């Protein structure tokens, strides 16, 4: 299965989170928001300059900065 970072997703792409990396604070924040391995997500919107992005995960919309999204590795559906 192909993988890519969430920050590289195009609008409408979806997949399942494979790995969450990053510094302690960023990683903990992502986990607190439900961005955990195994969760399915869909890219909903992307700002004109690519930051921030909006995803749907666990039934709700979540907005992330590009730096945070770059820490999330996703298996593409």
mmCIF file of the N, C-alpha and C atoms, coordinates in Angstrom:
data_MODEL
# 
_entry.id   MODEL 
# 
loop_
_atom_site.group_PDB 
_atom_site.id 
_atom_site.type_symbol 
_atom_site.label_atom_id 
_atom_site.label_alt_id 
_atom_site.label_comp_id 
_atom_site.label_asym_id 
_atom_site.label_entity_id 
_atom_site.label_seq_id 
_atom_site.pdbx_PDB_ins_code 
_atom_site.Cartn_x 
_atom_site.Cartn_y 
_atom_site.Cartn_z 
_atom_site.occupancy 
_atom_site.B_iso_or_equiv 
_atom_site.pdbx_formal_charge 
_atom_site.auth_seq_id 
_atom_site.auth_comp_id 
_atom_site.auth_asym_id 
_atom_site.auth_atom_id 
_atom_site.pdbx_PDB_model_num 
ATOM 1   N N  . UNK A 1 1  ? 0.845   -1.184 0.000  1.00 0.00 ? 1  UNK A N  1 
ATOM 2   C CA . UNK A 1 1  ? 0.000   0.000  0.000  1.00 0.00 ? 1  UNK A CA 1 
ATOM 3   C C  . UNK A 1 1  ? 0.893   1.252  0.000  1.00 0.00 ? 1  UNK A C  1 
ATOM 4   N N  . UNK A 1 2  ? 0.551   2.226  -0.800 1.00 0.00 ? 2  UNK A N  1 
ATOM 5   C CA . UNK A 1 2  ? 1.342   3.457  -0.891 1.00 0.00 ? 2  UNK A CA 1 
ATOM 6   C C  . UNK A 1 2  ? 1.110   4.349  0.320  1.00 0.00 ? 2  UNK A C  1 
ATOM 7   N N  . UNK A 1 3  ? 2.157   5.029  0.749  1.00 0.00 ? 3  UNK A N  1 
ATOM 8   C CA . UNK A 1 3  ? 2.022   5.957  1.871  1.00 0.00 ? 3  UNK A CA 1 
ATOM 9   C C  . UNK A 1 3  ? 2.533   7.324  1.461  1.00 0.00 ? 3  UNK A C  1 
ATOM 10  N N  . UNK A 1 4  ? 2.001   8.350  2.112  1.00 0.00 ? 4  UNK A N  1 
ATOM 11  C CA . UNK A 1 4  ? 2.531   9.693  1.952  1.00 0.00 ? 4  UNK A CA 1 
ATOM 12  C C  . UNK A 1 4  ? 2.150   10.524 3.164  1.00 0.00 ? 4  UNK A C  1 
ATOM 13  N N  . UNK A 1 5  ? 2.806   11.643 3.312  1.00 0.00 ? 5  UNK A N  1 
ATOM 14  C CA . UNK A 1 5  ? 2.553   12.499 4.456  1.00 0.00 ? 5  UNK A CA 1 
ATOM 15  C C  . UNK A 1 5  ? 1.241   13.253 4.239  1.00 0.00 ? 5  UNK A C  1 
ATOM 16  N N  . UNK A 1 6  ? 0.533   13.502 5.319  1.00 0.00 ? 6  UNK A N  1 
ATOM 17  C CA . UNK A 1 6  ? -0.756  14.193 5.242  1.00 0.00 ? 6  UNK A CA 1 
ATOM 18  C C  . UNK A 1 6  ? -0.603  15.573 4.608  1.00 0.00 ? 6  UNK A C  1 
ATOM 19  N N  . UNK A 1 7  ? 0.512   16.231 4.826  1.00 0.00 ? 7  UNK A N  1 
ATOM 20  C CA . UNK A 1 7  ? 0.737   17.570 4.256  1.00 0.00 ? 7  UNK A CA 1 
ATOM 21  C C  . UNK A 1 7  ? 0.796   17.542 2.729  1.00 0.00 ? 7  UNK A C  1 
ATOM 22  N N  . UNK A 1 8  ? 1.036   16.351 2.126  1.00 0.00 ? 8  UNK A N  1 
ATOM 23  C CA . UNK A 1 8  ? 1.123   16.223 0.668  1.00 0.00 ? 8  UNK A CA 1 
ATOM 24  C C  . UNK A 1 8  ? -0.184  15.772 0.023  1.00 0.00 ? 8  UNK A C  1 
ATOM 25  N N  . UNK A 1 9  ? -1.219  15.557 0.828  1.00 0.00 ? 9  UNK A N  1 
ATOM 26  C CA . UNK A 1 9  ? -2.516  15.111 0.306  1.00 0.00 ? 9  UNK A CA 1 
ATOM 27  C C  . UNK A 1 9  ? -3.170  16.187 -0.540 1.00 0.00 ? 9  UNK A C  1 
ATOM 28  N N  . UNK A 1 10 ? -3.975  15.752 -1.509 1.00 0.00 ? 10 UNK A N  1 
ATOM 29  C CA . UNK A 1 10 ? -4.793  16.662 -2.306 1.00 0.00 ? 10 UNK A CA 1 
ATOM 30  C C  . UNK A 1 10 ? -6.211  16.617 -1.727 1.00 0.00 ? 10 UNK A C  1 
ATOM 31  N N  . UNK A 1 11 ? -6.990  17.642 -1.992 1.00 0.00 ? 11 UNK A N  1 
ATOM 32  C CA . UNK A 1 11 ? -8.366  17.681 -1.503 1.00 0.00 ? 11 UNK A CA 1 
ATOM 33  C C  . UNK A 1 11 ? -9.140  16.480 -2.042 1.00 0.00 ? 11 UNK A C  1 
ATOM 34  N N  . UNK A 1 12 ? -9.852  15.785 -1.160 1.00 0.00 ? 12 UNK A N  1 
ATOM 35  C CA . UNK A 1 12 ? -10.638 14.620 -1.549 1.00 0.00 ? 12 UNK A CA 1 
ATOM 36  C C  . UNK A 1 12 ? -9.937  13.296 -1.304 1.00 0.00 ? 12 UNK A C  1 
ATOM 37  N N  . UNK A 1 13 ? -8.624  13.289 -1.124 1.00 0.00 ? 13 UNK A N  1 
ATOM 38  C CA . UNK A 1 13 ? -7.904  12.042 -0.854 1.00 0.00 ? 13 UNK A CA 1 
ATOM 39  C C  . UNK A 1 13 ? -8.222  11.547 0.549  1.00 0.00 ? 13 UNK A C  1 
ATOM 40  N N  . UNK A 1 14 ? -8.169  10.232 0.715  1.00 0.00 ? 14 UNK A N  1 
ATOM 41  C CA . UNK A 1 14 ? -8.415  9.677  2.043  1.00 0.00 ? 14 UNK A CA 1 
ATOM 42  C C  . UNK A 1 14 ? -7.485  8.505  2.292  1.00 0.00 ? 14 UNK A C  1 
ATOM 43  N N  . UNK A 1 15 ? -7.399  8.114  3.555  1.00 0.00 ? 15 UNK A N  1 
ATOM 44  C CA . UNK A 1 15 ? -6.532  7.013  3.916  1.00 0.00 ? 15 UNK A CA 1 
ATOM 45  C C  . UNK A 1 15 ? -6.616  6.688  5.395  1.00 0.00 ? 15 UNK A C  1 
ATOM 46  N N  . UNK A 1 16 ? -5.711  5.821  5.830  1.00 0.00 ? 16 UNK A N  1 
ATOM 47  C CA . UNK A 1 16 ? -5.657  5.382  7.226  1.00 0.00 ? 16 UNK A CA 1 
ATOM 48  C C  . UNK A 1 16 ? -4.293  5.767  7.786  1.00 0.00 ? 16 UNK A C  1 
ATOM 49  N N  . UNK A 1 17 ? -4.275  6.369  8.963  1.00 0.00 ? 17 UNK A N  1 
ATOM 50  C CA . UNK A 1 17 ? -3.022  6.810  9.574  1.00 0.00 ? 17 UNK A CA 1 
ATOM 51  C C  . UNK A 1 17 ? -2.143  5.611  9.903  1.00 0.00 ? 17 UNK A C  1 
ATOM 52  N N  . UNK A 1 18 ? -0.890  5.684  9.448  1.00 0.00 ? 18 UNK A N  1 
ATOM 53  C CA . UNK A 1 18 ? 0.066   4.609  9.678  1.00 0.00 ? 18 UNK A CA 1 
ATOM 54  C C  . UNK A 1 18 ? 0.983   4.940  10.852 1.00 0.00 ? 18 UNK A C  1 
ATOM 55  N N  . UNK A 1 19 ? 1.445   6.202  10.919 1.00 0.00 ? 19 UNK A N  1 
ATOM 56  C CA . UNK A 1 19 ? 2.410   6.583  11.938 1.00 0.00 ? 19 UNK A CA 1 
ATOM 57  C C  . UNK A 1 19 ? 2.310   8.076  12.230 1.00 0.00 ? 19 UNK A C  1 
ATOM 58  N N  . UNK A 1 20 ? 2.541   8.453  13.488 1.00 0.00 ? 20 UNK A N  1 
ATOM 59  C CA . UNK A 1 20 ? 2.577   9.859  13.879 1.00 0.00 ? 20 UNK A CA 1 
ATOM 60  C C  . UNK A 1 20 ? 3.944   10.109 14.506 1.00 0.00 ? 20 UNK A C  1 
ATOM 61  N N  . UNK A 1 21 ? 4.716   11.029 13.906 1.00 0.00 ? 21 UNK A N  1 
ATOM 62  C CA . UNK A 1 21 ? 6.049   11.336 14.431 1.00 0.00 ? 21 UNK A CA 1 
ATOM 63  C C  . UNK A 1 21 ? 6.052   12.759 14.972 1.00 0.00 ? 21 UNK A C  1 
ATOM 64  N N  . UNK A 1 22 ? 7.218   13.329 15.143 1.00 0.00 ? 22 UNK A N  1 
ATOM 65  C CA . UNK A 1 22 ? 7.304   14.727 15.572 1.00 0.00 ? 22 UNK A CA 1 
ATOM 66  C C  . UNK A 1 22 ? 7.802   14.878 16.991 1.00 0.00 ? 22 UNK A C  1 
ATOM 67  N N  . UNK A 1 23 ? 8.051   16.133 17.354 1.00 0.00 ? 23 UNK A N  1 
ATOM 68  C CA . UNK A 1 23 ? 8.520   16.467 18.696 1.00 0.00 ? 23 UNK A CA 1 
ATOM 69  C C  . UNK A 1 23 ? 7.440   16.150 19.725 1.00 0.00 ? 23 UNK A C  1 
ATOM 70  N N  . UNK A 1 24 ? 7.829   16.042 20.968 1.00 0.00 ? 24 UNK A N  1 
ATOM 71  C CA . UNK A 1 24 ? 6.917   15.671 22.047 1.00 0.00 ? 24 UNK A CA 1 
ATOM 72  C C  . UNK A 1 24 ? 5.612   16.453 22.092 1.00 0.00 ? 24 UNK A C  1 
ATOM 73  N N  . UNK A 1 25 ? 5.711   17.795 22.062 1.00 0.00 ? 25 UNK A N  1 
ATOM 74  C CA . UNK A 1 25 ? 4.502   18.633 22.176 1.00 0.00 ? 25 UNK A CA 1 
ATOM 75  C C  . UNK A 1 25 ? 3.562   18.428 20.988 1.00 0.00 ? 25 UNK A C  1 
ATOM 76  N N  . UNK A 1 26 ? 4.126   18.442 19.791 1.00 0.00 ? 26 UNK A N  1 
ATOM 77  C CA . UNK A 1 26 ? 3.301   18.292 18.586 1.00 0.00 ? 26 UNK A CA 1 
ATOM 78  C C  . UNK A 1 26 ? 2.642   16.912 18.560 1.00 0.00 ? 26 UNK A C  1 
ATOM 79  N N  . UNK A 1 27 ? 3.432   15.888 18.843 1.00 0.00 ? 27 UNK A N  1 
ATOM 80  C CA . UNK A 1 27 ? 2.917   14.513 18.829 1.00 0.00 ? 27 UNK A CA 1 
ATOM 81  C C  . UNK A 1 27 ? 1.806   14.346 19.858 1.00 0.00 ? 27 UNK A C  1 
ATOM 82  N N  . UNK A 1 28 ? 2.005   14.856 21.065 1.00 0.00 ? 28 UNK A N  1 
ATOM 83  C CA . UNK A 1 28 ? 0.982   14.761 22.114 1.00 0.00 ? 28 UNK A CA 1 
ATOM 84  C C  . UNK A 1 28 ? -0.293  15.503 21.702 1.00 0.00 ? 28 UNK A C  1 
ATOM 85  N N  . UNK A 1 29 ? -0.125  16.679 21.107 1.00 0.00 ? 29 UNK A N  1 
ATOM 86  C CA . UNK A 1 29 ? -1.288  17.476 20.667 1.00 0.00 ? 29 UNK A CA 1 
ATOM 87  C C  . UNK A 1 29 ? -2.091  16.717 19.610 1.00 0.00 ? 29 UNK A C  1 
ATOM 88  N N  . UNK A 1 30 ? -1.391  16.114 18.654 1.00 0.00 ? 30 UNK A N  1 
ATOM 89  C CA . UNK A 1 30 ? -2.067  15.342 17.612 1.00 0.00 ? 30 UNK A CA 1 
ATOM 90  C C  . UNK A 1 30 ? -2.830  14.160 18.227 1.00 0.00 ? 30 UNK A C  1 
ATOM 91  N N  . UNK A 1 31 ? -2.190  13.442 19.142 1.00 0.00 ? 31 UNK A N  1 
ATOM 92  C CA . UNK A 1 31 ? -2.852  12.312 19.807 1.00 0.00 ? 31 UNK A CA 1 
ATOM 93  C C  . UNK A 1 31 ? -4.081  12.782 20.578 1.00 0.00 ? 31 UNK A C  1 
ATOM 94  N N  . UNK A 1 32 ? -3.977  13.916 21.269 1.00 0.00 ? 32 UNK A N  1 
ATOM 95  C CA . UNK A 1 32 ? -5.110  14.464 22.035 1.00 0.00 ? 32 UNK A CA 1 
ATOM 96  C C  . UNK A 1 32 ? -6.289  14.805 21.137 1.00 0.00 ? 32 UNK A C  1 
ATOM 97  N N  . UNK A 1 33 ? -6.008  15.165 19.871 1.00 0.00 ? 33 UNK A N  1 
ATOM 98  C CA . UNK A 1 33 ? -7.072  15.527 18.931 1.00 0.00 ? 33 UNK A CA 1 
ATOM 99  C C  . UNK A 1 33 ? -7.615  14.309 18.179 1.00 0.00 ? 33 UNK A C  1 
ATOM 100 N N  . UNK A 1 34 ? -7.112  13.113 18.492 1.00 0.00 ? 34 UNK A N  1 
ATOM 101 C CA . UNK A 1 34 ? -7.626  11.902 17.857 1.00 0.00 ? 34 UNK A CA 1 
ATOM 102 C C  . UNK A 1 34 ? -6.865  11.466 16.622 1.00 0.00 ? 34 UNK A C  1 
ATOM 103 N N  . UNK A 1 35 ? -5.738  12.121 16.346 1.00 0.00 ? 35 UNK A N  1 
ATOM 104 C CA . UNK A 1 35 ? -4.917  11.746 15.195 1.00 0.00 ? 35 UNK A CA 1 
ATOM 105 C C  . UNK A 1 35 ? -3.982  10.632 15.666 1.00 0.00 ? 35 UNK A C  1 
ATOM 106 N N  . UNK A 1 36 ? -4.467  9.393  15.581 1.00 0.00 ? 36 UNK A N  1 
ATOM 107 C CA . UNK A 1 36 ? -3.721  8.244  16.072 1.00 0.00 ? 36 UNK A CA 1 
ATOM 108 C C  . UNK A 1 36 ? -3.646  7.168  14.989 1.00 0.00 ? 36 UNK A C  1 
ATOM 109 N N  . UNK A 1 37 ? -2.633  6.294  15.046 1.00 0.00 ? 37 UNK A N  1 
ATOM 110 C CA . UNK A 1 37 ? -2.527  5.229  14.056 1.00 0.00 ? 37 UNK A CA 1 
ATOM 111 C C  . UNK A 1 37 ? -3.808  4.383  13.993 1.00 0.00 ? 37 UNK A C  1 
ATOM 112 N N  . UNK A 1 38 ? -4.239  4.081  12.763 1.00 0.00 ? 38 UNK A N  1 
ATOM 113 C CA . UNK A 1 38 ? -5.447  3.286  12.556 1.00 0.00 ? 38 UNK A CA 1 
ATOM 114 C C  . UNK A 1 38 ? -6.682  4.114  12.247 1.00 0.00 ? 38 UNK A C  1 
ATOM 115 N N  . UNK A 1 39 ? -6.658  5.404  12.570 1.00 0.00 ? 39 UNK A N  1 
ATOM 116 C CA . UNK A 1 39 ? -7.814  6.265  12.307 1.00 0.00 ? 39 UNK A CA 1 
ATOM 117 C C  . UNK A 1 39 ? -7.891  6.594  10.814 1.00 0.00 ? 39 UNK A C  1 
ATOM 118 N N  . UNK A 1 40 ? -9.116  6.595  10.277 1.00 0.00 ? 40 UNK A N  1 
ATOM 119 C CA . UNK A 1 40 ? -9.312  6.953  8.867  1.00 0.00 ? 40 UNK A CA 1 
ATOM 120 C C  . UNK A 1 40 ? -9.594  8.440  8.755  1.00 0.00 ? 40 UNK A C  1 
ATOM 121 N N  . UNK A 1 41 ? -9.083  9.046  7.679  1.00 0.00 ? 41 UNK A N  1 
ATOM 122 C CA . UNK A 1 41 ? -9.287  10.479 7.487  1.00 0.00 ? 41 UNK A CA 1 
ATOM 123 C C  . UNK A 1 41 ? -9.479  10.809 6.022  1.00 0.00 ? 41 UNK A C  1 
ATOM 124 N N  . UNK A 1 42 ? -10.054 11.987 5.772  1.00 0.00 ? 42 UNK A N  1 
ATOM 125 C CA . UNK A 1 42 ? -10.252 12.502 4.418  1.00 0.00 ? 42 UNK A CA 1 
ATOM 126 C C  . UNK A 1 42 ? -9.850  13.970 4.406  1.00 0.00 ? 42 UNK A C  1 
ATOM 127 N N  . UNK A 1 43 ? -9.096  14.375 3.404  1.00 0.00 ? 43 UNK A N  1 
ATOM 128 C CA . UNK A 1 43 ? -8.721  15.787 3.250  1.00 0.00 ? 43 UNK A CA 1 
ATOM 129 C C  . UNK A 1 43 ? -9.930  16.546 2.732  1.00 0.00 ? 43 UNK A C  1 
ATOM 130 N N  . UNK A 1 44 ? -10.400 17.533 3.483  1.00 0.00 ? 44 UNK A N  1 
ATOM 131 C CA . UNK A 1 44 ? -11.597 18.284 3.111  1.00 0.00 ? 44 UNK A CA 1 
ATOM 132 C C  . UNK A 1 44 ? -11.263 19.579 2.369  1.00 0.00 ? 44 UNK A C  1 
ATOM 133 N N  . UNK A 1 45 ? -10.376 20.380 2.964  1.00 0.00 ? 45 UNK A N  1 
ATOM 134 C CA . UNK A 1 45 ? -10.051 21.682 2.377  1.00 0.00 ? 45 UNK A CA 1 
ATOM 135 C C  . UNK A 1 45 ? -8.574  21.981 2.591  1.00 0.00 ? 45 UNK A C  1 
ATOM 136 N N  . UNK A 1 46 ? -8.066  22.840 1.724  1.00 0.00 ? 46 UNK A N  1 
ATOM 137 C CA . UNK A 1 46 ? -6.685  23.298 1.844  1.00 0.00 ? 46 UNK A CA 1 
ATOM 138 C C  . UNK A 1 46 ? -6.689  24.790 1.561  1.00 0.00 ? 46 UNK A C  1 
ATOM 139 N N  . UNK A 1 47 ? -6.060  25.571 2.420  1.00 0.00 ? 47 UNK A N  1 
ATOM 140 C CA . UNK A 1 47 ? -5.989  27.016 2.197  1.00 0.00 ? 47 UNK A CA 1 
ATOM 141 C C  . UNK A 1 47 ? -5.181  27.292 0.922  1.00 0.00 ? 47 UNK A C  1 
ATOM 142 N N  . UNK A 1 48 ? -5.380  28.449 0.291  1.00 0.00 ? 48 UNK A N  1 
ATOM 143 C CA . UNK A 1 48 ? -4.687  28.766 -0.960 1.00 0.00 ? 48 UNK A CA 1 
ATOM 144 C C  . UNK A 1 48 ? -3.169  28.565 -0.910 1.00 0.00 ? 48 UNK A C  1 
ATOM 145 N N  . UNK A 1 49 ? -2.536  28.877 0.199  1.00 0.00 ? 49 UNK A N  1 
ATOM 146 C CA . UNK A 1 49 ? -1.087  28.693 0.306  1.00 0.00 ? 49 UNK A CA 1 
ATOM 147 C C  . UNK A 1 49 ? -0.727  27.363 0.975  1.00 0.00 ? 49 UNK A C  1 
ATOM 148 N N  . UNK A 1 50 ? -1.727  26.508 1.186  1.00 0.00 ? 50 UNK A N  1 
ATOM 149 C CA . UNK A 1 50 ? -1.480  25.185 1.737  1.00 0.00 ? 50 UNK A CA 1 
ATOM 150 C C  . UNK A 1 50 ? -1.452  25.100 3.252  1.00 0.00 ? 50 UNK A C  1 
ATOM 151 N N  . UNK A 1 51 ? -1.702  26.204 3.945  1.00 0.00 ? 51 UNK A N  1 
ATOM 152 C CA . UNK A 1 51 ? -1.665  26.204 5.409  1.00 0.00 ? 51 UNK A CA 1 
ATOM 153 C C  . UNK A 1 51 ? -2.740  27.132 5.931  1.00 0.00 ? 51 UNK A C  1 
ATOM 154 N N  . UNK A 1 52 ? -3.708  26.690 6.687  1.00 0.00 ? 52 UNK A N  1 
ATOM 155 C CA . UNK A 1 52 ? -3.880  25.352 7.253  1.00 0.00 ? 52 UNK A CA 1 
ATOM 156 C C  . UNK A 1 52 ? -4.644  24.415 6.316  1.00 0.00 ? 52 UNK A C  1 
ATOM 157 N N  . UNK A 1 53 ? -4.819  23.173 6.787  1.00 0.00 ? 53 UNK A N  1 
ATOM 158 C CA . UNK A 1 53 ? -5.622  22.197 6.058  1.00 0.00 ? 53 UNK A CA 1 
ATOM 159 C C  . UNK A 1 53 ? -6.750  21.733 6.962  1.00 0.00 ? 53 UNK A C  1 
ATOM 160 N N  . UNK A 1 54 ? -7.830  21.240 6.355  1.00 0.00 ? 54 UNK A N  1 
ATOM 161 C CA . UNK A 1 54 ? -8.950  20.721 7.142  1.00 0.00 ? 54 UNK A CA 1 
ATOM 162 C C  . UNK A 1 54 ? -9.187  19.272 6.743  1.00 0.00 ? 54 UNK A C  1 
ATOM 163 N N  . UNK A 1 55 ? -9.270  18.400 7.758  1.00 0.00 ? 55 UNK A N  1 
ATOM 164 C CA . UNK A 1 55 ? -9.523  16.982 7.514  1.00 0.00 ? 55 UNK A CA 1 
ATOM 165 C C  . UNK A 1 55 ? -10.768 16.549 8.278  1.00 0.00 ? 55 UNK A C  1 
ATOM 166 N N  . UNK A 1 56 ? -11.363 15.455 7.830  1.00 0.00 ? 56 UNK A N  1 
ATOM 167 C CA . UNK A 1 56 ? -12.437 14.818 8.591  1.00 0.00 ? 56 UNK A CA 1 
ATOM 168 C C  . UNK A 1 56 ? -11.841 13.551 9.175  1.00 0.00 ? 56 UNK A C  1 
ATOM 169 N N  . UNK A 1 57 ? -11.929 13.419 10.490 1.00 0.00 ? 57 UNK A N  1 
ATOM 170 C CA . UNK A 1 57 ? -11.388 12.262 11.191 1.00 0.00 ? 57 UNK A CA 1 
ATOM 171 C C  . UNK A 1 57 ? -12.301 11.939 12.364 1.00 0.00 ? 57 UNK A C  1 
ATOM 172 N N  . UNK A 1 58 ? -12.621 10.674 12.527 1.00 0.00 ? 58 UNK A N  1 
ATOM 173 C CA . UNK A 1 58 ? -13.484 10.212 13.622 1.00 0.00 ? 58 UNK A CA 1 
ATOM 174 C C  . UNK A 1 58 ? -14.826 10.964 13.679 1.00 0.00 ? 58 UNK A C  1 
ATOM 175 N N  . UNK A 1 59 ? -15.339 11.345 12.500 1.00 0.00 ? 59 UNK A N  1 
ATOM 176 C CA . UNK A 1 59 ? -16.658 11.972 12.438 1.00 0.00 ? 59 UNK A CA 1 
ATOM 177 C C  . UNK A 1 59 ? -16.699 13.465 12.691 1.00 0.00 ? 59 UNK A C  1 
ATOM 178 N N  . UNK A 1 60 ? -15.551 14.134 12.793 1.00 0.00 ? 60 UNK A N  1 
ATOM 179 C CA . UNK A 1 60 ? -15.568 15.577 12.965 1.00 0.00 ? 60 UNK A CA 1 
ATOM 180 C C  . UNK A 1 60 ? -14.501 16.239 12.106 1.00 0.00 ? 60 UNK A C  1 
ATOM 181 N N  . UNK A 1 61 ? -14.644 17.557 11.893 1.00 0.00 ? 61 UNK A N  1 
ATOM 182 C CA . UNK A 1 61 ? -13.690 18.304 11.086 1.00 0.00 ? 61 UNK A CA 1 
ATOM 183 C C  . UNK A 1 61 ? -12.589 18.827 11.998 1.00 0.00 ? 61 UNK A C  1 
ATOM 184 N N  . UNK A 1 62 ? -11.360 18.720 11.546 1.00 0.00 ? 62 UNK A N  1 
ATOM 185 C CA . UNK A 1 62 ? -10.209 19.154 12.326 1.00 0.00 ? 62 UNK A CA 1 
ATOM 186 C C  . UNK A 1 62 ? -9.296  19.971 11.429 1.00 0.00 ? 62 UNK A C  1 
ATOM 187 N N  . UNK A 1 63 ? -8.850  21.114 11.933 1.00 0.00 ? 63 UNK A N  1 
ATOM 188 C CA . UNK A 1 63 ? -7.942  21.969 11.177 1.00 0.00 ? 63 UNK A CA 1 
ATOM 189 C C  . UNK A 1 63 ? -6.541  21.811 11.748 1.00 0.00 ? 63 UNK A C  1 
ATOM 190 N N  . UNK A 1 64 ? -5.570  21.563 10.858 1.00 0.00 ? 64 UNK A N  1 
ATOM 191 C CA . UNK A 1 64 ? -4.182  21.371 11.258 1.00 0.00 ? 64 UNK A CA 1 
ATOM 192 C C  . UNK A 1 64 ? -3.270  22.305 10.481 1.00 0.00 ? 64 UNK A C  1 
ATOM 193 N N  . UNK A 1 65 ? -2.170  22.682 11.102 1.00 0.00 ? 65 UNK A N  1 
ATOM 194 C CA . UNK A 1 65 ? -1.144  23.433 10.385 1.00 0.00 ? 65 UNK A CA 1 
ATOM 195 C C  . UNK A 1 65 ? -0.345  22.460 9.534  1.00 0.00 ? 65 UNK A C  1 
ATOM 196 N N  . UNK A 1 66 ? 0.304   22.992 8.516  1.00 0.00 ? 66 UNK A N  1 
ATOM 197 C CA . UNK A 1 66 ? 1.088   22.148 7.612  1.00 0.00 ? 66 UNK A CA 1 
ATOM 198 C C  . UNK A 1 66 ? 2.227   21.435 8.366  1.00 0.00 ? 66 UNK A C  1 
ATOM 199 N N  . UNK A 1 67 ? 2.822   22.099 9.359  1.00 0.00 ? 67 UNK A N  1 
ATOM 200 C CA . UNK A 1 67 ? 3.910   21.508 10.150 1.00 0.00 ? 67 UNK A CA 1 
ATOM 201 C C  . UNK A 1 67 ? 3.407   20.274 10.902 1.00 0.00 ? 67 UNK A C  1 
ATOM 202 N N  . UNK A 1 68 ? 2.187   20.359 11.434 1.00 0.00 ? 68 UNK A N  1 
ATOM 203 C CA . UNK A 1 68 ? 1.594   19.234 12.153 1.00 0.00 ? 68 UNK A CA 1 
ATOM 204 C C  . UNK A 1 68 ? 1.264   18.095 11.172 1.00 0.00 ? 68 UNK A C  1 
ATOM 205 N N  . UNK A 1 69 ? 0.692   18.464 10.032 1.00 0.00 ? 69 UNK A N  1 
ATOM 206 C CA . UNK A 1 69 ? 0.308   17.473 9.026  1.00 0.00 ? 69 UNK A CA 1 
ATOM 207 C C  . UNK A 1 69 ? 1.536   16.740 8.479  1.00 0.00 ? 69 UNK A C  1 
ATOM 208 N N  . UNK A 1 70 ? 2.685   17.383 8.478  1.00 0.00 ? 70 UNK A N  1 
ATOM 209 C CA . UNK A 1 70 ? 3.918   16.772 7.984  1.00 0.00 ? 70 UNK A CA 1 
ATOM 210 C C  . UNK A 1 70 ? 4.414   15.663 8.918  1.00 0.00 ? 70 UNK A C  1 
ATOM 211 N N  . UNK A 1 71 ? 3.843   15.562 10.110 1.00 0.00 ? 71 UNK A N  1 
ATOM 212 C CA . UNK A 1 71 ? 4.226   14.525 11.079 1.00 0.00 ? 71 UNK A CA 1 
ATOM 213 C C  . UNK A 1 71 ? 3.349   13.284 10.970 1.00 0.00 ? 71 UNK A C  1 
ATOM 214 N N  . UNK A 1 72 ? 2.346   13.329 10.094 1.00 0.00 ? 72 UNK A N  1 
ATOM 215 C CA . UNK A 1 72 ? 1.385   12.220 9.999  1.00 0.00 ? 72 UNK A CA 1 
ATOM 216 C C  . UNK A 1 72 ? 1.586   11.459 8.695  1.00 0.00 ? 72 UNK A C  1 
ATOM 217 N N  . UNK A 1 73 ? 1.958   10.180 8.806  1.00 0.00 ? 73 UNK A N  1 
ATOM 218 C CA . UNK A 1 73 ? 2.158   9.314  7.650  1.00 0.00 ? 73 UNK A CA 1 
ATOM 219 C C  . UNK A 1 73 ? 0.876   8.512  7.442  1.00 0.00 ? 73 UNK A C  1 
ATOM 220 N N  . UNK A 1 74 ? 0.373   8.520  6.204  1.00 0.00 ? 74 UNK A N  1 
ATOM 221 C CA . UNK A 1 74 ? -0.935  7.917  5.915  1.00 0.00 ? 74 UNK A CA 1 
ATOM 222 C C  . UNK A 1 74 ? -0.834  6.891  4.783  1.00 0.00 ? 74 UNK A C  1 
ATOM 223 N N  . UNK A 1 75 ? -1.496  5.719  4.958  1.00 0.00 ? 75 UNK A N  1 
ATOM 224 C CA . UNK A 1 75 ? -1.655  4.745  3.882  1.00 0.00 ? 75 UNK A CA 1 
ATOM 225 C C  . UNK A 1 75 ? -2.801  5.228  3.019  1.00 0.00 ? 75 UNK A C  1 
ATOM 226 N N  . UNK A 1 76 ? -2.556  5.429  1.731  1.00 0.00 ? 76 UNK A N  1 
ATOM 227 C CA . UNK A 1 76 ? -3.574  5.943  0.817  1.00 0.00 ? 76 UNK A CA 1 
ATOM 228 C C  . UNK A 1 76 ? -4.556  4.847  0.451  1.00 0.00 ? 76 UNK A C  1 
ATOM 229 N N  . UNK A 1 77 ? -5.844  5.207  0.390  1.00 0.00 ? 77 UNK A N  1 
ATOM 230 C CA . UNK A 1 77 ? -6.888  4.247  -0.020 1.00 0.00 ? 77 UNK A CA 1 
ATOM 231 C C  . UNK A 1 77 ? -6.900  4.142  -1.521 1.00 0.00 ? 77 UNK A C  1 
# 
